């Protein structure tokens, strides 16, 4: 079994996902659903994308910027 990994971004970290013609700032990345769900219970973050083993979260009140 592989160990679940995660990264909670810091204020100075800048990682964006483009979705629905908007740029959203990523607030956390997880490699397992259970850890992501626990994080979302405590924060205003929500899943915005999944790619391979990675689950990308952004603040659910972030309306993004149009590109």
C-alpha positions in Angstrom: 0.0 0.0 0.0 1.4 3.4 -0.9 1.3 6.3 1.5 -1.2 9.1 0.9 0.4 12.4 0.2 -0.8 15.9 0.4 0.3 19.5 0.1 -1.5 22.5 1.6 -0.4 25.6 -0.2 1.1 28.6 1.5 0.0 32.2 0.8 3.0 32.7 -1.5 2.4 29.5 -3.5 0.9 30.2 -6.9 -0.6 27.1 -8.7 -3.6 27.6 -11.0 -6.0 25.2 -12.7 -7.9 26.4 -15.8 -11.5 25.2 -15.8 -14.6 26.5 -17.6 -12.6 29.4 -19.0 -11.6 30.5 -15.5 -8.3 30.4 -13.7 -8.7 29.0 -10.1 -5.9 29.1 -7.5 -5.2 25.7 -6.0 -5.3 25.6 -2.2 -4.4 21.9 -1.6 -3.5 18.7 -3.4 -4.2 15.2 -2.2 -3.6 11.7 -3.5 -6.5 10.1 -1.7 -10.2 10.9 -1.4 -10.5 10.2 2.3 -7.8 12.8 3.2 -9.3 15.3 0.7 -12.7 14.9 2.3 -11.4 15.4 5.8 -9.7 18.6 4.7 -12.8 19.9 3.0 -14.9 19.3 6.2 -12.6 21.8 8.0 -12.2 24.4 5.2 -14.0 26.2 2.4 -12.1 24.1 -0.2 -13.8 22.0 -2.8 -12.5 19.6 -5.6 -12.0 21.4 -8.9 -10.0 18.8 -10.7 -8.6 15.3 -10.6 -5.7 14.0 -12.7 -4.2 10.6 -12.2 -3.7 10.1 -8.4 -4.0 13.8 -7.7 -7.1 15.6 -6.3 -6.9 19.4 -6.7 -8.8 21.7 -4.3 -9.6 25.4 -4.5 -11.6 27.7 -2.3 -15.3 27.2 -3.2 -15.9 30.9 -3.0 -13.2 31.7 -5.5 -15.0 32.7 -8.7 -11.7 32.6 -10.6 -10.5 35.1 -13.2 -11.6 35.0 -16.8 -8.8 34.2 -19.3 
